[in-house]
Amino acid sequence: MSTKIYNGIKFTTSDIHELYELLNDFKKESTKLLLKQFNKLYPFYLKDIMISYYRENGNMDNKWNIIDIFKRSINNYFIANLKNEIQIYPHKKTNSIYGYFILDNESEKLLLNKDWVLDFHYQNQTDPPEDISYEEFDKRKYIWDDNFKYSIFDSGFTFKIIDIVEDIYFLTDEFFINNFNKFKEIIPRELKIKNILNDKNDKK
């Protein structure tokens, strides 16, 4: 079997309850980082949606219809671009717990800097890194082959790092409430100015 486990890790604890607490703490830190990043995107998404809605309807009176469109747009973005999770593999033979992560860049850096996380990557088409013996590298192959038979997600269990409904929609509501009236006031004015400038350019 061709084995390429680029994002393989080993946890220093073999206690699943302790690991659960550690992962929960990491989830809070990671979510805070992500929401900080996404908060910068929200104004662009909301403004574009409100501009399109205004052009189609001539007003922005249906506030709840607009927030529904906004939420669906944000949801589609996250589904397409974000799958932050860690697949967990308790391994009975070694009495250890291993993981495979899919994370954004900032969350990956955060995870790999934790003192309870050890690198445990493996590739069977290359020599081991200088600080890992061939014996240790072969052991990693055996463990990863033992962890799953067909694919990474066929065994173990998934720990989700961010929940779109709980973590994202709450912030979406808060952001919408704080910015809807501001955009509702400035968008017609901006479009009117833009139309005037376009008319002037067309006449030149």
N, C-alpha and C positions, 0 to 999 in steps of 0.2 A: 504494500500500500504506500502511495506517495504521501508523505506526511510533511506538511508545512504549517507549523504552529507559530506564526510570527508574534502573536499577542498572548502567548502562554505565560501564566504566572503561578506561583505557589504561595500559599498563605502560611505564615509562621505559626498560626494556631491550628490545632486539629479539633478544636471545640466549635461545633457548628453554631451554638448559641452565642458564643463570644464573637464569632465571625459575623453573625447577623447584626450584632450591635455595632461592630466596626464598619460594616457596609452601610448601615443606616446613617452613621455619622458622616461617612464619605458622601452619601447621597445628598445630604443637606448642604455640604460644602460645594459639591459639583453643581447642584441645582442653582445655588446662589450665583455661581460664576456664569452659568448659562443664561439665567434670566437677566443678568447685567448686560450680556452680549445682545440678547434678543430685544431688550428694551430699546436699543438703538435702532432696530429695524422697524419697530411698531409705527412710528410716525409716518414713514414712507408708505407702508402698507395701508394704513388707515386713510391717509390723504389721497392716495391713488384711488381707493375704493369709493371715497366720498365724491371725488371729482367725476368718476365714471357714473355714479348714481345721479349726481346733479345734472350731468349732460343728458342722461336718458329720461329723467323725470321732471327736470326743471325746478326741483326743490329737494330739500333733505329733511322733510318733516317726519318721515317714518323712521324714527330713531332705532326701533327694535329690529326692523328689517335690515338696516345697515349693519348693526352689530352682529346679526346672524351671518351676513355675507363676510364680514371681517373675521369672524371666528372660523368659518369654513376655509377661508383663505389661509389663515394661520395654521389650521389643522393640516391642510394639504401640504404646506411648506414643511412642517415637522415630520410628517409621514415620509415625504420624499427625501429629506435631508438629514434626519436625525434618528438614530436607533441606539441610544445610550443604554447599554446593559452589560452585565457580566454573567457568563454561563459558569455555574459552579459544579465541580466534580469531586465529591467525596470518594476517596480511594482506599478501600478496606485493606488491601495487601500492604500498603506502606503506612497506613494510619495517618494519612495526610489529606489536605484539601487543595485542589488545584482550580484554576480559573482561566477563562478565555474572555478577553474584553473587547467590546466595540464601543469606542468613546470618541468624543470630539477631542481636538488637540489639547485644549486647556485641561480637560478632565483627565486625559491620559497622563499628562505631566504630574498632576495632583496625585493620582493613584500610585504611580511608580516611585514617588518620593515618600510614600508611607513606609514606616519601618516594619509593618506587618505584611508587606508585599515583597516577594522575591521574583526576579526574572526566571522564567522557566520555558523559554522559547525553544523550538526545535525545528531543524530543517534536515531532511535526509539526503539532500543533494549538494551539501557543502560540508567542509571540515568544521569542527567545533571552534568557537572563539578561543583565543590563546589562554584565557583564564579558566577554561573548562576542559577536563580530560576526555579522551575518547570513551573511556569507561562510563563517565558521568553522562556523556551525550547519548550513548547507547541506552542507558537507563531511562533517560527522558523519552526516547522513542518507545520503549516498552510501556512506560506509564501512559503516554498519550494514546497509543494503540489500544491499551486496555480501557481507557476512559470512554472511548467511543468507537463504534464498529463501522459506521457508514459516513457520518458527517458530524460536525461539531455540535449540532443542536439536536441530535437524536437521543442523547442521554444527559444526565445531570439535570439541573434546574436553573431557571433564569431569574436573576435579580435585576429588576428594572431600576435604572438610576434616575430617570425622569418620567413623570406621569403627565401626559398631555392634558388630561381632564383636570386633575387636581392642581398641578403646578403651573400650567400654562393658562388655562381658562380663567383662573382666579386673577392673575395679573392682567389678562386681556380685558376683563370687566373693569378692573380698577383704572387701567390706562384709558379705556374708552370713555368712561365717565369723566375723567379729568381733562380729556382733549376734544371730545365731540363738539362742544359748544364753540371752542376756539376755532376749529376748522370750519364749522358751519358758518361762522362769521366771515372768515378771510377768503374762503374758496371762491364765492361769487365775485368778490372784489378783484381777486387775482385773475380770474378768467376774463372778466370785463376788460381789465388793463391789457391782458394778452391779446384779446380780440381787437382792441383799438390799435395796438402795435402791428398786428398782422395786416389789418386793413391799410395802414399807412405804408407798409412794405409792398403790398400788392399794387398800390397806386403809383409807386415809383417806376 
